[in-house]
Amino acid sequence: MKIVIAPDSFKESLSALEAAEQIAAGFREVFPDGEYVLVPLADGGEGTVQAMVAATGGRIVPVDATGPLGTAVPAFYGLTGDGRTAVIEMAAASGLTLVPPARRNPLLTTTYGTGELIRSALAEGVSRIIAGIGGSATNDGGAGMLQALGMKLLDAQGDEIGFGGGALAGLAGIDAGGLVRGVREVRIEVACDVDNPLLGVRGASAVFGPQKGATPDMVAQLDANLAHYAAVISRDLGVEVATRPGAGAAGGMGAALLALGGRLRPGIDIVLDAVGFEAIARDADLIITGEGRIDGQTAGGKAPLGVARIASRLGKPLIGIAGSLGSDAEGIYAHGIDALFSAVPRPCSLENALADAASNLRTAARNIAATIRLGCRLART
């Protein structure tokens, strides 16, 4: 019996790989001779690098990068096992968690460090970059990233503008002549699960700016600056980003990556394609997925939904295991999951649930396997 185990991480308790290992351990107690294929997943956000590296036998590359506040931070990206794909989490160099709450100001924070990660990956000779752009501290439209990659963002005097969304007000022109080698040749896939435009009431500044420390006055200023930035990109780079769906993701990082020729796709679809999940699952007898919580939001593009789509297409039975199930979790049945289970065996505090996550998940997997074995016995009587 071939069992493919493909969970996302269980946030704050287990990585995707650790979750897959616990599920496999529980099933082995009942089916010791089974073939277990572990495919840790992520949907483009936190944990994507680790999941891709684990699934492909790749490696983590540490990089000292420029953080959101312009000071050095220890960051990283991943290389897949074949060395051809770099996996970058924007949050590793430009993330909100890198900025203390009292210092959060998107007029000042920069994406320069994310550009440094891309530059390092290009030096490794990759042909594809997967960029997860969640969790940013920035609202600079990816301007810092473009600067790190060799574009000159110039003011009216011909000098480079400074860092942050506030500096975009002084932008007079963009010179792409110094763009680092390889940027135009590499394929950039952007893991983006939002369709917000760059500007307006659903734009980067209005929707995401307050999370990053923007006051109402800052939001208005940032939105105006991004409108000016988009006009300069259109004029000097020949790319229209103002109205493109997803351009407003990550404080406008979506716009900058579109300007570089990037393609925005749902994160889980990118990851599933990159690890070759459909080929792995084609001869599976059972597929198991999961995440920390399965509820109505899961159907919006989370990892279990991506797995369910492929399982349904292949006609494979699929079980979902979660730390907890929302009251609206049953809606996921319509998308191809055949059965849902919670790993938490009894009422408890969140603190205890997180602390016992590994043992709870293993026990739940063991009980599910025992139920399957019982079903097989009943089918033979």
Secondary structure, 3 states (H helix, E strand, C coil): CEEEEEECCECCCECHHHHHHHHHHHHHCCCCCCEEEECCCCCCCCCHHHHHHHHHCCEEEEEEEECCCCCEEEEEEEECCCCCEEEEECHHHHEHHHCCHHHCCCCCCCCHHHHHHHHHHHHCCCCEEEEECCCECCCCCCHHHHHHCCCEEECCCCCECCCCHHHHHHCCEEECCCCCCCCCCCEEEEECCCCCCCCCCCCHHHHHHHHHCCCHHHHHHHHHHHHHHHHHHHHHHCCCCCCCCCCCHHHHHHHHHHHCCCEEECHHHHHHHHCCHHHHHCCCCEEEEEEEEECHHHHHCCHHHHHHHHHHHHCCCEEEEEEEECCCHHHHHHHCCCEEEECCCCCCCHHHHHHCHHHHHHHHHHHHHHHHHHHHHHHHC
